[in-house]
Amino acid sequence: MGIDAGFDMVPRLSKGVVDKHNWDQFISSIKQHYRDDPQVETKPNYILFKAGERPKLPFEGHKFLRFSSKVSGAKAAATRAQSYIDTVTRVARVHFGSRVQCWNDGADRYGTYDWGEVNESIESYEQPESHTSIASFLTGSDPIKELGIPVFEIKTIPGKGRGLIARFNISKGTRILCEEPLITTRPMPPSELELFLAARLKALPRVSQRQYLSLHNNYPGKYPFANTFKTNALPCGAGSIVGGVYPTICLINHSCIPNSHNSWDSNAKHETIYAIRPIKAGEEITIPYDKGGTSATRLAFLKEAFGFDCTCRGCSRPPSDLQASDARRLRIQSLDDAIGDPYRMQSRPRQSLRDCRSLLQALEEEYDGCAGALGARLYYDAFQVSIAHGDQARAGVFAERAYRARVVCEGEGSPETQRARALARRPADHNSFGLCSMKWKSTRGMVPEGLDTAQFERWLFRE
């Protein structure tokens, strides 16, 4: 038996530039720290620690889930296993902050990932990934060149037209695709938009013209360019009136319980797709087109706006399950409206926080534990309630959770992710600090320690 201890990386690292850079710096720090230690050996693809159960750190950070070992018993003591665990954990926290989730089963604190998933990740350390170009895979572009290999293929799906199918198992938090728009524009009358798009298309390379003209048009006939744009455009940011059309992202089909999230990066001026839940090889990659609401509301909207009858697993549930889902969707909308009421946040903040927890539970149940950006938004709402009444301790925790959720669905480098990370470090920098009152005044360092999960959640939501 014995006691296992270590840390998990939550969420796991992506293959993007920011995460890769941070991991490379972390590995460099570990190598430097242990350069004269005979128990730490650099292998071709990982660092091996000859202590305890011989934990490893891979050179490819996106493969990493856990660093741990037995820390009790004669073998662990003789090889100073606990010392290695403590030191590597401390260095990891410098580079990754709250993503480093420590655990010790001797203290009834357990890791996030199950051991089957962890062992599979460790086995992958032995095989470095191919860096074959996928330029020939996508027509005229290589939007996921940072991934090194194509993680999806474009296929015709019965009843849906073309769509994206996962070629491999895709982990939660993986960046699937990144593309710049072929064309962006603001709303304008159809005749004016048709002329505008005709001029813009004429200026594009021929391969881009073909990509645009190959996209589905729900409204054939008059104004073919404008109606193709209307069918496919995604808003360039939440609430933006500017829309963009993409050669590959616009092929991704809808689900009311999606496995991926699309977001606009206002700094880099591109759209990204991240997996918000594990996606199995052969599974279709999906994003939401709907605006929420009950199944009847969603079906009517999707039929009118996009011309199809939704048969996703959210809409194809048995009648009793669909009824329960509709009730949750109505509750989600009701709670969201209540939380967004500024007078209520000022006069009854404790109730607003309780509603945040109720909304979180409803989202987790409705979206099978993968609420994606909806969860990130919820944590930011809870942050605002707390910081408006001077509570930096709880606000910092909520901002950390918003940050982790944003990393999963938008990546480390997104502006919203970076904003949440900054607020987690310095919650009082928010312009709402103390706006309503200072009756909950606390400092960032007043987060209690030694509570179990249930006790901590009760403290966090002031129950």
C-alpha positions, 0 to 999 in steps of 0.5 A: 500500500503506502501513501501516494502524493504529487500534483496534477496539471488541471486543466492539462496543457495544450499544444499551443505556443504559450503553454509550450513555452511555459513547459519548456521553461519549466523543464529547463528549470528542472534540468538546471536544478538537478544538473548534478544529481545522479538520481535525475536522468535525462532520457530522449523524451523525458526526465526520469527521477530514480526515486520512489516509483520513478516518476517522469516529466515529458518534454512534450507538456501536452502529454503530462497529467500527473507527477507523483510517487509513493512517499512512504515506506523504506524505498521512498525514504531511501531515495528521498521521494518526498523531497523530489515531489515537493521541489518539482511541485514548487517549481511547477507552481512558479510556472503554472500557478493554480493549474498545479493541483496538489494531492496526498491520499494520506490526507484524503486528497485525491488527484483529478485524473483516474490512474488509467488515464494517467498511465496512458499519458505516461506511456505516450512519453516514449513516442514523440509526435510526428511533425508532418505538415498538414498543408495538403490535408486542408485546402490551401491552408494549415490552420492547426500547424502548431498541433503537428498532425491533423486531428480531424478530417472533413467528411460528408455526414448523412443529413448534415452535409460536410462536417469535421470528424476526429481522427484521433482521441482528442483530450479536453482543452486541446486546440482543434483549429485556428483560422483567420476569416476569409471575409468580415463585415458589418450588417447591411442591406442584402443588395449592398452586402452582395456588391460588397462581398463581390468586390471582396471576393474578387480581391481574394486568391482563387483558392480562398474564392473557391473555399467561400463559394463551396460553403453551404447556402441556406437561401439559394437564389438572389444574392448568393454571396450575401446569403452564403455569408448569412448562412455561415458567419460567426460573430467576431466576439460575444455581442459583436455586430461584425461577422466572419466567414471561415473556410473550415470552421464554418463546416463544423455542425451544431449540437445543443450539447457540444463537445467544442467551443468557438471563440474570437481572439480580439488580439490575434484576429482569429477564431479558435476551436477548443475541445471542452470535453474528451472527443473520441476518434470517429466522433463529430466535432460540434459547436452550438448555434443556438441561443439556449432555451427549451428544446422547442425554442431551440428547434424553432430557432435552428429551423428558421435561422439555419434550415435544419431539424436538430437531432443532436443527443440533447434534442433526441432524449427520451420524453421524460429526459427531454422534459427534465432538460427543458426544466433545467434550461428554464431554471438556467435562464431564470437564475442567470437573469437573477444573478445579472440583476445589479440591484439584487447584487447590491441589496442581497449579495448572499442570495446572488452567490447562492444562485451562482452555486445553483446555476453551476449545478444546473449547468453541470447537470445539463451539459454533462459536467462540461459547461465550457464558457458558460461555466467561466462566465458563471465564475466571473459573475460570482467574482463580481458579486464578491469583489463588489462587497470587498471580498478579495479572498472569495473573488480570487478563488472565483477568478482562478476558477474562471481562468481554469475554465477559460484555459480549457475552452479558449487557451492560455493566450486568449485575452479573456483567459489572461484577464481572468488570470490577472484578476485571480492574482490581484482581484482588487484591481477590478473597477467594481472593488467595493462598489456596493459595500465593504461589508465582506472585506477580506484580503487575498490571503484569507482563503481558509486551509484544511477544509475538505471539498464540501466545507470549502464549497460552503465557505466559498458560496457563503452557505 
